Amino acid sequence: MSAEEKALCEWAVKLTLTPAEMSEEDVQILEKAGFSQEAISDAAQVVGYFNYINRIADGLGVDLEPEMQKEMNSSGGANE
């Protein structure tokens, strides 16, 4: 994994798990890694969207589609 990819992944994890702890410094780290303001904004929107969808699905007890459930089970993911 490149340094740029690692920085983005660490940022996405922090945004997902501890969003209240995000700061301007987190954005500056991505800028130093080579990300533009537009790319950072795009990443924030993608991470936020996936977090939103997962929370809605979890909160409402939405089951995975059968094809996804098979894939998860075959890869050692979710249990039936």
HELIX and SHEET records of a PDB file:
HELIX    1   1 ALA A    3  LEU A   17  1                                  15    
HELIX    2   2 PRO A   19  GLU A   21  5                                   3    
HELIX    3   3 GLU A   24  LYS A   32  1                                   9    
HELIX    4   4 GLN A   37  LEU A   60  1                                  24    
HELIX    5   5 PRO A   66  SER A   74  1                                   9    
END                                                                             
